[in-house]
Amino acid sequence: MWKVIYNVLVYVALPFFVFFALFKRKLRRNIGERLFNSTKATPVKNALWIHAASIGEAVIAETLINFLRKNKRELNLEFVVTTNTFYTKDLLLRKFNNAINIYSLPLDLGLAIDRFIDGSTFKAIIIVETEIWPNLIWTAKKRGIPVVILNGRISDRTLPSYKRFSFFLRDVLSDIDMVMAQSEEHRRRYISIGMEPHKVITTGNIKYYRDIKGQESSMQKGDIVTFGSIKEKEMEGVFSVIKRLKGDMPGLSIYIAPRELNLVSPIEYELGKVFRITRYSTIKTRLGQGQPVDADIVLVDTVGDLLDIYKKSRIAFVGGSLAPYGGQNILEPLFFGTPVVFGPFIENFKEIADLIIAKKAGIMVKDYEELYDNIRYLLGHHEKVEEMGEKGRDIIDMHRGYMEKTVDNIMQIID
């Protein structure tokens, strides 16, 4: 019954969604592909289909694929990756140098999903973190394709909605073969919305795993402060902090990376009134060659380069956390021994934030005044930066085994 009701609602809503998408650039760029794409032109056999909704999930998908290629070569696995956004698809195409088939995820219509699958066969569908698409899950079940949720989590914000619709979700979740949850808390949340307990296991957060080489100590880094993943409501406050820091230390290098590329021009206009600004895309090659940059502020207008910038930074602030956005990945600076500063709106990364604070590898600030004070203090105390950087690396090393555990469970499913 629920399948019939859901599909009636989906097809009734479809014309309105298409009309709405015509006026939204992000949706318009891949709406045709999401309706009509297929793997027939480049069919794959016995592949892993990995769905990574956006940039954060795409990083996990890339790491998982690289790990499998390196450690499970004897399986000769093929991969198909789907994503929701044009930017994420473009990033993955560049990361894999077009060597993997990457598509926009079909809209959750039975016909669209069948069209996409026809011509190929899949060992499993792996959904990174949590996206519950009923027709995708039902179609996979009908075709005998196992469905796995990887690094599963349910945020504080979405949990009440999921519970409200648990009478419907229970029917969908029954066709999922396994959920590998980030923590015991997230495991309990899946069970509370209708997932069968024996299908939910805790494997840990594989965001802690990244095969990164060439880590530097803080003494090898320049006087660079990076403001990463800045969201629109944070711009004014971050601008004030940058102006004060540059007033105190004119030689300080500032990198600012907005979370959305549409914010690049407004940031450039506002900060350009006071400072000499250059875009990262114009100096990326020169930086790689070790050449100096003649600018007060570098504006990161590319996708996929933030890790390299955190590596060079003495201190990093991770945005989406000083306004109610839920936070961004505060682990990334820690891979390079870079102390991380973040705000209190961090519910999407609560367990990670608690650990970083407990181990003193980073600092939570309540407002922009505290953000300025803490960055200014750390810039004057290099030994403190070095100590925090080491503690950050310790956190990463403590959790590297999560990826091995996760892959072992995937192998059980596909075998």
C-alpha positions, 0 to 999 in steps of 0.5 A, a space after each residue: 500500500 505504501 509503495 502505491 501511495 508514495 508513487 502517486 505522490 511522486 508522480 503528482 509532484 514531478 511536474 511542479 519539481 521540474 518547473 521549479 528546477 528551471 529557475 534554480 541553477 543548481 537543479 537546472 544543470 542536471 535535471 535532464 540527466 536525472 530524468 533520463 540517464 542510463 548506464 547502457 552506453 558504458 555498461 558495468 558488470 558486478 560493480 559497486 554502486 556508491 551514492 555520494 550526495 554532495 562534497 562531504 560524502 564524495 570525499 568518503 566515496 573517493 577514500 573508500 574506492 582508493 582503499 579498495 583498489 589498494 587493498 582488494 586488488 584481487 577482486 578487480 572491482 568496478 565502480 559507479 558513483 552517483 551524486 546529487 549536484 553538478 559540482 560534486 560530479 565535476 569534482 569526482 570526475 577530476 579526482 578520478 581523471 574520468 577513469 570511473 563512471 560518475 553520474 547524477 543520481 536518477 530522480 526517485 522514480 521507478 522508471 528512471 531507476 530501472 532505465 539507469 540500471 538496465 544494461 549493468 549489474 551491481 554487487 551492491 548499492 552503498 549509500 554514504 551517510 543517510 539518503 533514504 530514496 524509497 524507489 531506489 531501495 525497492 528497485 534494488 530489492 526487486 533486482 536482488 541488489 543488496 543495499 548498504 548505508 555506510 558511515 550512517 548517521 541521523 542528525 538532531 535536525 532530521 531525527 524528529 521528522 524521521 520518527 514522525 514518518 516511521 510508520 512509512 519508513 519501516 517499510 522502506 528500511 526493511 529492504 536495506 540489508 545493513 546500516 554501518 553506523 558512525 556511533 552507538 548513538 546513531 545506531 540507536 537512532 536508526 532502530 528508533 525510526 524502524 530499522 531492524 536491530 540485527 541489521 544495524 552495526 557500529 563501525 565507527 566514523 570513517 571520516 577519520 581515515 584518509 591516506 595522506 602523506 607528507 604531513 608537516 610540523 607547525 614549524 614548517 608552515 607559514 604564517 597562514 590562517 585559513 577560514 574554510 567552508 564559510 557560509 553566507 550568514 558568517 561572512 560579515 563576522 568573519 570579515 571583521 575578524 580578518 580585518 582585525 588580524 591584518 591590522 595587528 599582523 600586516 604580514 599574515 596570509 589569509 585564505 578564505 574559502 566559501 562553502 558555496 562558489 556563488 559567495 566568491 564574488 560578494 566576498 571579493 567585492 567586500 574585502 577588495 575594498 580594503 585588501 589586495 585579493 587574488 583568486 586561488 585559481 589564478 595562483 594555484 600553479 605558482 603556489 605549487 612551484 613554491 613562488 610567493 603570492 603578492 596579495 593580502 588575501 587569497 580567495 579560494 574559488 575552486 572545489 577540492 583544494 581545501 585540504 592542500 590549503 589546510 596542510 600549509 596553514 598554521 591555524 584553521 577555522 572551519 565555518 558553518 559553525 558560527 551560524 545555525 548550519 550544523 557545522 562542516 568537517 572539523 577533522 580535515 585540518 587535523 590530518 595535517 597537525 593544524 589546530 582547528 577552531 570552530 563555533 558552537 553550531 556543530 550538531 552534525 559533528 557533535 561526537 567529533 567536536 567533543 573528542 577534539 575538545 577533550 583531547 585539546 586538539 582544537 577550540 570551540 568559540 562562542 562568537 566572533 570576538 572569541 574567534 579573534 582572541 583565540 586565533 590571535 593567541 595561537 599566532 603568538 604561541 607557536 609551541 601551543 600550536 605544535 602541541 595541539 597539532 600533535 594531539 590532532 594527529 593522535 586523534 586521527 591515528 586512534 581511529 584509522 582502523 574504522 576503514 578496515 572494519 567497514 570494508 570487511 563488512 562490505 565484503 561480507 555483503 557482496 560475497 
